[in-house]
């Protein structure tokens, strides 16, 4: 694992999220009530860019087919509603740390 500075806390206000690319891997960074979370940024269903979806409390909704994931755990909290299209799988979460207004990802 490598610790990388990814952004500043001022770039992610509470209730928002962003996608970042670290060496070709996409991560979702979310701020829920000034607590920061990181998980895989690409949906495990059909590769939607999760940071382009919506964030409600701790739940991110994929913009492609509406699968929902908990940013704290990466667990699927609701599945796709389209028959015959496979199911979303849990996503990996990552450790973040904050120091002097900078956010660091352990990836």
Secondary structure in CASP SS format (residue, H / E / C, confidence):
PFRMAT SS
TARGET T0000
AUTHOR 0000-0000-0000
METHOD secondary structure of the structure
MODEL  1
X C 1.00
X C 1.00
X E 1.00
X E 1.00
X E 1.00
X E 1.00
X E 1.00
X E 1.00
X H 1.00
X H 1.00
X H 1.00
X C 1.00
X C 1.00
X C 1.00
X C 1.00
X E 1.00
X E 1.00
X E 1.00
X E 1.00
X E 1.00
X E 1.00
X E 1.00
X C 1.00
X C 1.00
X E 1.00
X E 1.00
X E 1.00
X E 1.00
X E 1.00
X E 1.00
X E 1.00
X E 1.00
X C 1.00
X C 1.00
X E 1.00
X E 1.00
X E 1.00
X E 1.00
X E 1.00
X E 1.00
X C 1.00
X E 1.00
X C 1.00
X C 1.00
X C 1.00
X C 1.00
X C 1.00
X C 1.00
X E 1.00
X H 1.00
X H 1.00
X H 1.00
X C 1.00
X E 1.00
X E 1.00
X E 1.00
X C 1.00
X C 1.00
X E 1.00
X E 1.00
X E 1.00
X C 1.00
X C 1.00
X C 1.00
X C 1.00
X C 1.00
X C 1.00
X E 1.00
X E 1.00
X E 1.00
X C 1.00
X C 1.00
X C 1.00
X C 1.00
X C 1.00
X E 1.00
X E 1.00
X E 1.00
X C 1.00
X C 1.00
X C 1.00
X C 1.00
X C 1.00
X C 1.00
X C 1.00
X C 1.00
X C 1.00
X C 1.00
X C 1.00
X C 1.00
X C 1.00
X C 1.00
X E 1.00
X E 1.00
X E 1.00
X E 1.00
X E 1.00
X E 1.00
X E 1.00
X C 1.00
X C 1.00
X E 1.00
X E 1.00
X E 1.00
X E 1.00
X E 1.00
X C 1.00
END
